[in-house]
Amino acid sequence: MALLQNTPLLAALFAIFFAQFVKIPIHFLLTKKMDWKLMTSTGGMPSSHSAAVSALTTAIAYEVGLDSPLFAVSAIFAVIVMFDATGIRYQAGQQALIINQMRVDFQTFVTEVKGWPQKDGQQKIMELKTLLGHKPSEVFAGSVTGILISVVTYSFIV
């Protein structure tokens, strides 16, 4: 099957899985808590998006060279993905933090001032997801991870 011989694709997919998996021990070292949900979550250290596009771009450089139009497309794609991860998605997560706090404050206000009855005791407030994007250090770590995965793949495996 030709798909299984597509080294740039396999390197990028491996980079995603590796970056997602390594978030678990990193989180454990920092918090002393195992959180297996990190395997499928966005955000965190390292960025799996950055690892994937960096691995893909590096693998394409190995396959077709730095002067290839395919490498140019991949490099620009990687820059856009990493910029989005640190910019737009990170800011959306920061906004979600503030909105979540505003919702809690409003619920407290309604409960204390108006004395409105609660259904089944304290109602659970659905929080917005706040870990959407990445800090620049997380994107950098992800891109280095992806580059190293492709370099190792092409140096020792292919």
C-alpha positions as CSV (number, residue, x, y, z in Angstrom):
1,M,0.0,0.0,0.0
2,A,1.6,3.3,-1.2
3,L,0.0,5.3,1.6
4,L,2.1,3.4,4.2
5,Q,5.3,4.4,2.2
6,N,4.6,8.1,2.3
7,T,7.3,9.1,4.8
8,P,6.3,12.8,5.2
9,L,2.8,11.7,6.1
10,L,3.9,9.1,8.5
11,A,6.4,11.5,10.1
12,A,3.7,14.1,10.6
13,L,1.3,11.6,12.0
14,F,3.9,10.2,14.4
15,A,4.8,13.8,15.5
16,I,1.1,14.4,16.4
17,F,0.9,11.2,18.4
18,F,4.3,11.7,20.1
19,A,3.6,15.4,21.0
20,Q,0.1,14.5,22.4
21,F,1.5,11.6,24.4
22,V,4.5,13.5,25.8
23,K,2.0,16.1,27.3
24,I,1.0,13.5,29.9
25,P,4.4,13.0,31.6
26,I,5.2,16.7,31.3
27,H,1.9,17.6,33.0
28,F,2.6,14.9,35.6
29,L,6.1,16.4,36.4
30,L,4.6,19.8,36.8
31,T,1.4,18.9,38.8
32,K,2.0,15.4,40.1
33,K,-1.4,14.4,38.5
34,M,-1.9,12.0,35.7
35,D,-4.4,13.4,33.1
36,W,-5.0,11.0,30.2
37,K,-7.4,13.4,28.7
38,L,-4.4,15.5,27.5
39,M,-3.9,12.8,24.8
40,T,-6.9,14.2,22.9
41,S,-7.0,17.8,24.1
42,T,-5.8,21.0,22.4
43,G,-3.2,23.3,23.8
44,G,-0.4,22.4,26.2
45,M,3.3,21.6,25.9
46,P,4.4,20.8,23.2
47,S,2.2,21.9,20.4
48,S,1.2,18.9,18.4
49,H,0.0,21.2,15.6
50,S,3.5,22.7,15.4
51,A,5.1,19.2,15.7
52,A,3.1,17.9,12.8
53,V,3.7,20.8,10.3
54,S,7.4,21.0,11.2
55,A,7.8,17.2,10.7
56,L,5.9,17.4,7.4
57,T,7.9,20.4,6.2
58,T,11.2,18.9,7.2
59,A,10.3,15.6,5.6
60,I,9.3,17.3,2.4
61,A,12.7,19.1,2.4
62,Y,14.4,15.8,2.6
63,E,12.2,14.3,-0.2
64,V,12.2,17.1,-2.8
65,G,14.7,19.7,-1.6
66,L,14.5,23.3,-0.3
67,D,14.1,24.7,-3.8
68,S,10.8,22.8,-4.5
69,P,7.5,24.5,-4.8
70,L,6.1,21.8,-2.6
71,F,8.5,22.7,0.2
72,A,7.5,26.4,-0.2
73,V,3.8,25.5,0.2
74,S,4.5,23.3,3.2
75,A,6.7,26.0,4.9
76,I,4.1,28.7,4.4
77,F,1.4,26.3,5.7
78,A,3.5,25.6,8.8
79,V,4.1,29.3,9.5
80,I,0.3,30.0,9.2
81,V,-0.5,27.0,11.5
82,M,2.0,28.1,14.1
83,F,1.0,31.7,14.0
84,D,-2.6,30.7,14.4
85,A,-1.7,28.5,17.4
86,T,0.0,31.3,19.3
87,G,-2.2,34.1,18.2
88,I,-5.9,33.6,17.5
89,R,-6.4,30.3,19.3
90,Y,-4.4,31.5,22.3
91,Q,-6.3,34.7,22.6
92,A,-9.6,32.8,22.3
93,G,-8.6,30.7,25.3
94,Q,-7.8,33.8,27.2
95,Q,-11.2,35.3,26.4
96,A,-12.8,32.0,27.5
97,L,-11.1,32.4,30.9
98,I,-12.6,35.8,31.4
99,I,-16.0,34.8,30.1
100,N,-16.1,31.8,32.5
101,Q,-15.2,34.1,35.4
102,M,-18.0,36.5,34.4
103,R,-20.5,33.7,34.3
104,V,-19.5,32.5,37.8
105,D,-19.7,36.1,39.1
106,F,-23.1,36.6,37.5
107,Q,-24.4,33.3,38.9
108,T,-23.2,34.3,42.4
109,F,-24.8,37.7,42.0
110,V,-28.2,36.2,41.0
111,T,-28.0,33.6,43.9
112,E,-27.1,36.1,46.6
113,V,-28.9,39.3,45.6
114,K,-32.1,37.9,44.1
115,G,-32.3,34.8,46.2
116,W,-33.6,32.9,43.2
117,P,-34.3,29.2,44.0
118,Q,-31.8,26.8,42.5
119,K,-32.9,23.5,40.9
120,D,-31.3,20.5,42.6
121,G,-29.1,22.7,44.8
122,Q,-26.2,24.4,43.1
123,Q,-26.5,24.4,39.3
124,K,-23.4,23.3,37.3
125,I,-22.2,26.1,35.0
126,M,-20.9,24.8,31.7
127,E,-17.5,26.3,31.3
128,L,-16.0,27.3,28.0
129,K,-12.8,25.4,27.0
130,T,-9.8,27.7,27.9
131,L,-6.9,25.6,26.6
132,L,-7.3,26.2,22.9
133,G,-4.0,27.7,21.8
134,H,-0.3,27.7,22.7
135,K,2.3,30.0,24.3
136,P,5.2,30.7,22.0
137,S,7.4,28.3,24.0
138,E,4.9,25.5,23.4
139,V,4.9,26.2,19.7
140,F,8.7,26.3,19.6
141,A,9.0,23.0,21.5
142,G,6.5,21.5,19.1
143,S,8.4,22.7,16.1
144,V,11.7,21.4,17.4
145,T,10.0,18.1,18.2
146,G,8.7,17.8,14.6
147,I,12.0,18.7,13.1
148,L,13.8,16.2,15.2
149,I,11.3,13.4,14.4
150,S,11.9,14.0,10.7
151,V,15.7,14.3,11.0
152,V,15.8,11.0,13.0
153,T,13.5,9.3,10.5
154,Y,15.5,10.3,7.5
155,S,18.9,9.8,9.2
156,F,18.3,6.4,10.7
157,I,15.2,4.8,9.3
158,V,14.7,5.7,5.7
